Amino acid sequence: MATDAPLQLKKLAHIHLGVDGGAERFFVRLTRAFAKRGVEQIAFVRKDRPWRDELAEHCQVRELTFSRSHIKRHVIRWNIARQIKGFGARVTMGWMSPASKWLPKPGPDMRTFLRLGDWPDGFHTYGNVEQLIGNTPEIIRQAVEMGWPEERAHVISNFVDPLPENLQPVNRADYNTPNNATVLIHLGRFVQRKRFDLAIEAVARLPETVHAWLIGDGELLDDMKELAKKRGVTDRVHFLGWQRDPASFLKAADILLCPTDEEPLGNVVLEGWNAGLPVVATASPGPSWLIEHGKTGLLSPCGDVDGLVESIERMLCEKHLAQNVKEAGAAWLEREYSETGIVAKYDERLNSEI
């Protein structure tokens, strides 16, 4: 199928209550891919989302206040269903569990899906959900273990946009990083499971030519800055804040780190391969599914800083290994996680119930 070939799906409604992160980037990416292939879309989102204008370039956007009031919730859901019917969509996809309570009631003229990019947290709001789509097998396995019908649970992963050929890397000097340094890059929310502390501890055990770029924001940011100070690496650990499009930072780095404890997918792994970086990760569920150890990246036990350091040292010392995993990762990304392939899977699944 050509990149912009029309799909079976003609109209699609979305409900997305997210703020700003990797899930939101993929939401915009997928809706754009649908639009390129002729799918008309409408999305119901919270007000003042930073990605609202980008989404509106290819999708009708309706900004709502989603009330927690039991009575108002029914009115809002009825209003959403009325607008979706007026738009003419027969398929609605909610994004993450909070969207489940706003899905219209399924029936002969409405099919409903809930797309999960994280672990399910119970089904008490899933009354209008017909089908689950998880972006990893582990998410779906957990949902089925918790009681969700296996025949109504499906795996469709993510894709990333190819980097523009003319994309320029950021200037390292702008971030107090020497040009001859080896730059490790770790991206995500500063929360416990992302284990930014492991990245900092690893830098403290590695040669002084190794620097780390930590990209993101969150509740543990100040704690991580304090840890860097305590370990004496404030000159080599650089906190670069949240970046909506980290591509130019990835392009300027040398090794992608994903040292998380509980990572459902690890979209950063895909982004690392996409940027041509060798990937070093811990063996949480998502990276373990994505990465073939020693071929498309290196894996070490979760929480094991010694194992993480050993993987990084191998990438530094075994140049042939670093080159081989870069090439194999890029080839695997193209074969299994291309836009064309993932969109085709969504098209088949979303049309299967109509």
C-alpha positions as a printed NumPy array, in Angstrom:
array([[  0.   ,   0.   ,   0.   ],
       [  1.374,   3.418,  -0.91 ],
       [  2.028,   5.813,   1.924],
       [ -1.014,   7.961,   1.155],
       [ -3.348,   5.246,  -0.196],
       [ -6.968,   5.644,   1.006],
       [ -8.158,   3.425,   3.845],
       [-11.392,   1.515,   4.349],
       [-12.112,   3.771,   7.323],
       [-13.761,   7.032,   6.269],
       [-14.613,   8.855,   9.515],
       [-13.268,   8.46 ,  13.04 ],
       [-13.895,  10.154,  16.391],
       [-11.331,  10.41 ,  19.204],
       [-11.575,  11.237,  22.901],
       [ -8.247,  12.202,  24.477],
       [ -7.847,  13.759,  27.931],
       [ -4.038,  13.719,  28.069],
       [ -1.739,  16.626,  28.863],
       [  1.594,  16.537,  27.021],
       [  3.983,  13.638,  26.581],
       [  4.902,  10.698,  24.396],
       [  1.309,   9.421,  24.232],
       [  0.119,  12.796,  23.004],
       [  2.858,  12.97 ,  20.388],
       [  1.785,   9.589,  19.056],
       [ -1.883,  10.638,  19.092],
       [ -1.114,  13.604,  16.852],
       [  1.136,  11.428,  14.696],
       [ -1.496,   8.724,  14.165],
       [ -4.309,  11.178,  13.423],
       [ -2.084,  12.889,  10.874],
       [ -1.336,   9.547,   9.246],
       [ -5.062,   8.785,   9.028],
       [ -5.736,  12.216,   7.549],
       [ -3.077,  11.717,   4.851],
       [ -5.028,   8.647,   3.781],
       [ -8.359,  10.39 ,   3.514],
       [ -9.914,   9.745,   6.948],
       [-12.029,  12.599,   8.313],
       [-11.639,  12.937,  12.086],
       [-13.035,  14.762,  15.07 ],
       [-11.316,  14.879,  18.473],
       [-12.684,  15.833,  21.884],
       [ -9.906,  17.137,  24.124],
       [ -9.421,  19.243,  27.236],
       [ -8.973,  22.97 ,  26.788],
       [ -5.587,  24.602,  26.222],
       [ -3.611,  21.496,  25.262],
       [ -0.187,  22.56 ,  23.858],
       [ -0.634,  20.246,  20.868],
       [ -4.146,  21.504,  20.035],
       [ -3.125,  23.672,  17.047],
       [ -0.951,  20.928,  15.588],
       [ -3.872,  18.495,  15.84 ],
       [ -6.254,  21.025,  14.308],
       [ -4.193,  21.096,  11.101],
       [ -5.733,  17.781,  10.085],
       [ -8.579,  17.032,  12.525],
       [-11.652,  18.863,  13.813],
       [-11.004,  19.754,  17.471],
       [-13.717,  20.232,  20.083],
       [-12.415,  21.53 ,  23.411],
       [-14.474,  20.548,  26.439],
       [-14.433,  20.797,  30.21 ],
       [-14.739,  17.232,  31.489],
       [-16.561,  17.484,  34.804],
       [-16.25 ,  14.931,  37.612],
       [-19.838,  15.572,  38.663],
       [-21.906,  12.422,  38.158],
       [-24.852,  14.338,  36.679],
       [-22.725,  16.589,  34.445],
       [-20.781,  13.576,  33.219],
       [-23.929,  12.088,  31.693],
       [-24.779,  15.393,  30.008],
       [-21.259,  15.76 ,  28.593],
       [-21.207,  12.169,  27.328],
       [-24.603,  12.698,  25.682],
       [-23.283,  15.883,  24.059],
       [-20.19 ,  14.075,  22.767],
       [-22.333,  11.258,  21.349],
       [-24.63 ,  13.808,  19.685],
       [-21.696,  15.6  ,  18.061],
       [-20.122,  12.344,  16.884],
       [-23.439,  11.307,  15.307],
       [-23.723,  14.699,  13.621],
       [-20.176,  14.332,  12.313],
       [-21.109,  10.966,  10.842],
       [-18.47 ,   8.744,  12.499],
       [-19.406,   5.155,  13.281],
       [-16.204,   4.404,  15.187],
       [-14.932,   6.144,  18.337],
       [-11.537,   5.546,  19.911],
       [-10.769,   6.655,  23.451],
       [ -7.154,   7.181,  24.49 ],
       [ -6.146,   5.759,  27.885],
       [ -8.456,   4.777,  30.721],
       [ -9.674,   8.309,  31.638],
       [-11.332,   8.542,  28.208],
       [-13.363,   5.375,  28.757],
       [-16.084,   7.074,  30.813],
       [-16.826,   9.502,  27.966],
       [-17.248,   6.99 ,  25.145],
       [-20.674,   6.901,  23.506],
       [-22.849,   3.852,  24.005],
       [-21.964,   1.171,  21.456],
       [-24.621,  -0.198,  19.137],
       [-25.349,  -1.102,  15.504],
       [-24.232,   2.374,  14.372],
       [-21.34 ,   2.88 ,  16.815],
       [-18.271,   0.779,  17.531],
       [-16.052,   1.787,  20.471],
       [-12.378,   1.122,  21.137],
       [-10.061,   2.089,  23.982],
       [ -6.388,   2.436,  23.157],
       [ -4.018,   1.762,  26.064],
       [ -0.363,   2.76 ,  26.174],
       [  0.018,   1.917,  29.86 ],
       [ -1.11 ,  -0.749,  32.282],
       [ -4.884,  -1.104,  32.783],
       [ -6.036,   0.001,  36.229],
       [ -9.363,  -1.788,  36.399],
       [-12.481,  -1.784,  34.283],
       [-14.959,   0.13 ,  36.453],
       [-15.319,   2.885,  33.814],
       [-15.187,   0.561,  30.785],
       [-18.947,   0.033,  30.412],
       [-19.029,   1.502,  26.902],
       [-15.758,  -0.075,  25.737],
       [-16.199,  -2.861,  23.19 ],
       [-12.584,  -3.521,  22.215],
       [ -9.172,  -2.829,  23.757],
       [ -6.092,  -1.974,  21.72 ],
       [ -2.797,  -2.107,  23.626],
       [  0.521,  -1.057,  22.145],
       [  2.37 ,  -4.036,  23.675],
       [  1.516,  -7.694,  24.36 ],
       [  2.205,  -7.172,  28.079],
       [ -0.541,  -4.55 ,  28.39 ],
       [ -3.033,  -6.917,  26.784],
       [ -1.793,  -9.889,  28.837],
       [ -2.392,  -7.954,  32.045],
       [ -5.851,  -6.834,  30.88 ],
       [ -6.831, -10.436,  30.114],
       [ -5.436, -11.634,  33.451],
       [ -7.604,  -9.006,  35.152],
       [-10.681, -10.406,  33.428],
       [-11.   ,  -8.622,  30.094],
       [-12.228, -11.017,  27.327],
       [ -9.254, -12.158,  25.271],
       [-11.232, -12.077,  22.022],
       [-11.819,  -8.342,  22.559],
       [ -8.173,  -7.421,  23.167],
       [ -5.647,  -6.647,  20.427],
       [ -2.035,  -5.51 ,  20.047],
       [ -1.087,  -2.702,  17.674],
       [  2.19 ,  -0.949,  18.407],
       [  3.449,   2.579,  17.674],
       [  5.428,   4.093,  14.845],
       [  7.646,   7.164,  14.703],
       [  8.017,   9.731,  11.936],
       [ 11.221,   9.489,   9.891],
       [ 13.513,  12.369,  10.762],
       [ 13.727,  15.14 ,   8.168],
       [ 16.793,  14.743,   5.982],
       [ 17.806,  18.33 ,   6.702],
       [ 17.343,  18.063,  10.491],
       [ 20.23 ,  19.741,  12.263],
       [ 21.458,  18.522,  15.663],
       [ 21.443,  20.991,  18.509],
       [ 24.708,  22.742,  19.257],
       [ 26.312,  20.89 ,  22.167],
       [ 28.051,  24.052,  23.335],
       [ 24.629,  25.56 ,  24.023],
       [ 24.2  ,  22.904,  26.717],
       [ 27.687,  23.065,  28.239],
       [ 28.668,  19.806,  26.587],
       [ 32.045,  19.318,  24.836],
       [ 31.96 ,  18.244,  21.215],
       [ 34.253,  15.305,  21.986],
       [ 32.069,  14.005,  24.844],
       [ 30.034,  10.804,  24.657],
       [ 26.449,  11.942,  25.243],
       [ 23.896,   9.605,  26.83 ],
       [ 20.304,  10.763,  26.417],
       [ 17.334,   9.762,  28.578],
       [ 13.826,  11.168,  28.07 ],
       [ 10.611,  11.002,  30.063],
       [  8.701,  12.146,  33.118],
       [ 10.769,  12.594,  36.267],
       [  8.897,   9.889,  38.176],
       [ 10.224,   6.9  ,  40.08 ],
       [  9.722,   4.232,  37.43 ],
       [ 11.723,   6.158,  34.804],
       [ 14.85 ,   5.755,  36.974],
       [ 16.703,   8.923,  36.092],
       [ 18.711,   8.133,  39.209],
       [ 20.274,   5.141,  37.43 ],
       [ 21.427,   7.384,  34.59 ],
       [ 23.048,   9.766,  37.09 ],
       [ 24.681,   6.924,  39.036],
       [ 25.986,   5.46 ,  35.788],
       [ 27.619,   8.748,  34.764],
       [ 29.324,   8.895,  38.167],
       [ 30.957,   5.519,  37.432],
       [ 31.946,   6.256,  33.849],
       [ 34.897,   8.235,  32.437],
       [ 34.762,  12.011,  32.659],
       [ 34.274,  12.216,  28.905],
       [ 30.754,  10.77 ,  29.34 ],
       [ 27.926,  13.269,  29.766],
       [ 24.164,  12.752,  30.127],
       [ 21.303,  14.799,  28.755],
       [ 18.167,  14.286,  30.838],
       [ 15.11 ,  15.588,  29.025],
       [ 11.783,  15.973,  30.79 ],
       [ 10.031,  17.418,  33.794],
       [  8.191,  16.073,  36.807],
       [  7.943,  15.68 ,  40.535],
       [ 11.418,  14.184,  41.064],
       [ 13.352,  16.772,  39.055],
       [ 14.711,  18.597,  42.109],
       [ 15.617,  15.276,  43.74 ],
       [ 17.581,  14.258,  40.66 ],
       [ 19.427,  17.587,  40.604],
       [ 20.328,  17.03 ,  44.235],
       [ 21.548,  13.506,  43.451],
       [ 23.764,  14.815,  40.655],
       [ 25.229,  17.329,  43.09 ],
       [ 25.771,  14.646,  45.732],
       [ 27.531,  12.358,  43.25 ],
       [ 29.73 ,  15.209,  42.   ],
       [ 28.567,  15.119,  38.386],
       [ 26.712,  18.411,  37.992],
       [ 29.155,  19.383,  35.255],
       [ 28.367,  16.192,  33.293],
       [ 24.634,  15.7  ,  33.92 ],
       [ 22.572,  18.284,  32.074],
       [ 18.876,  18.828,  32.79 ],
       [ 17.396,  20.154,  29.567],
       [ 13.735,  20.453,  30.519],
       [ 10.715,  19.183,  28.612],
       [ 11.117,  19.24 ,  24.823],
       [  7.984,  18.7  ,  22.729],
       [ 10.144,  17.593,  19.798],
       [ 13.392,  16.054,  21.033],
       [ 14.549,  14.944,  17.565],
       [ 17.364,  17.482,  17.252],
       [ 18.656,  16.489,  20.714],
       [ 18.587,  12.797,  19.781],
       [ 20.463,  13.66 ,  16.606],
       [ 23.244,  15.265,  18.681],
       [ 23.553,  12.399,  21.192],
       [ 25.545,   9.149,  21.031],
       [ 23.626,   6.534,  23.055],
       [ 19.933,   6.29 ,  23.966],
       [ 19.22 ,   5.167,  27.536],
       [ 15.965,   3.565,  28.681],
       [ 16.743,   2.417,  32.26 ],
       [ 13.132,   2.209,  33.44 ],
       [ 11.624,  -0.249,  35.905],
       [  8.105,  -0.439,  34.456],
       [  7.912,   0.547,  30.812],
       [  4.893,  -0.762,  28.875],
       [  6.414,   0.011,  25.451],
       [  9.342,   2.408,  25.56 ],
       [  8.533,   4.712,  22.666],
       [ 11.943,   6.29 ,  23.258],
       [ 13.503,   3.04 ,  22.03 ],
       [ 11.766,   3.566,  18.686],
       [ 12.878,   7.2  ,  18.698],
       [ 16.447,   6.144,  19.424],
       [ 16.502,   3.706,  16.515],
       [ 14.88 ,   6.369,  14.347],
       [ 17.702,   8.789,  15.175],
       [ 20.358,   6.172,  14.419],
       [ 21.45 ,   5.669,  18.037],
       [ 22.527,   2.457,  19.738],
       [ 20.073,   1.673,  22.531],
       [ 20.931,   0.618,  26.092],
       [ 17.915,  -0.355,  28.206],
       [ 16.828,  -2.28 ,  31.252],
       [ 14.71 ,  -5.375,  30.814],
       [ 11.302,  -3.925,  31.683],
       [  8.407,  -5.385,  29.657],
       [  8.341,  -2.988,  26.705],
       [ 12.066,  -2.783,  25.93 ],
       [ 12.367,  -6.552,  26.437],
       [  9.713,  -7.019,  23.753],
       [ 11.227,  -4.477,  21.365],
       [ 14.932,  -5.264,  21.742],
       [ 16.787,  -8.418,  20.818],
       [ 19.702,  -8.354,  23.257],
       [ 23.05 ,  -8.077,  21.51 ],
       [ 21.449,  -7.501,  18.112],
       [ 19.211,  -4.416,  18.222],
       [ 20.352,  -3.123,  21.617],
       [ 21.644,  -4.165,  25.012],
       [ 19.487,  -5.11 ,  28.013],
       [ 20.429,  -5.339,  31.686],
       [ 18.381,  -6.174,  34.798],
       [ 16.025,  -3.479,  36.074],
       [ 17.481,  -1.4  ,  38.893],
       [ 21.01 ,  -2.761,  38.372],
       [ 23.36 ,   0.176,  37.923],
       [ 26.358,  -2.134,  37.478],
       [ 24.619,  -3.881,  34.6  ],
       [ 23.687,  -0.561,  33.034],
       [ 27.269,   0.693,  33.299],
       [ 28.561,  -2.535,  31.768],
       [ 26.225,  -2.119,  28.777],
       [ 27.326,   1.476,  28.251],
       [ 30.995,   0.5  ,  28.517],
       [ 30.476,  -2.181,  25.884],
       [ 29.022,   0.417,  23.534],
       [ 31.989,   2.69 ,  24.227],
       [ 34.678,   0.036,  23.818],
       [ 33.222,  -2.303,  21.192],
       [ 32.773,   0.025,  18.264],
       [ 31.67 ,  -2.778,  15.948],
       [ 28.908,  -3.691,  18.422],
       [ 27.63 ,  -0.116,  18.584],
       [ 27.573,   0.129,  14.803],
       [ 25.884,  -3.245,  14.36 ],
       [ 23.075,  -2.541,  16.854],
       [ 22.471,   0.884,  15.289],
       [ 22.039,  -0.671,  11.867],
       [ 19.973,  -3.615,  13.11 ],
       [ 17.739,  -1.348,  15.202],
       [ 17.059,   0.946,  12.257],
       [ 16.261,  -2.024,  10.004],
       [ 13.931,  -3.563,  12.611],
       [ 12.141,  -0.23 ,  13.037],
       [ 11.548,   0.051,   9.303],
       [ 10.32 ,  -3.538,   8.991],
       [  8.041,  -3.776,  12.039],
       [  7.129,  -0.231,  13.117],
       [  6.647,   1.74 ,   9.922],
       [  3.78 ,   4.205,   9.574],
       [  2.32 ,   2.283,   6.638],
       [  2.243,  -1.047,   8.475],
       [  0.831,   0.29 ,  11.759],
       [ -1.863,   2.39 ,  10.06 ],
       [ -2.931,  -0.629,   8.005],
       [ -3.359,  -2.644,  11.221],
       [ -5.507,   0.088,  12.75 ],
       [ -7.587,   0.313,   9.582],
       [ -8.226,  -3.429,   9.606],
       [ -9.11 ,  -3.527,  13.308],
       [-11.318,  -0.443,  13.408],
       [-13.267,  -1.692,  10.396],
       [-13.59 ,  -5.27 ,  11.621],
       [-16.635,  -4.526,  13.772],
       [-18.563,  -2.288,  11.353]])
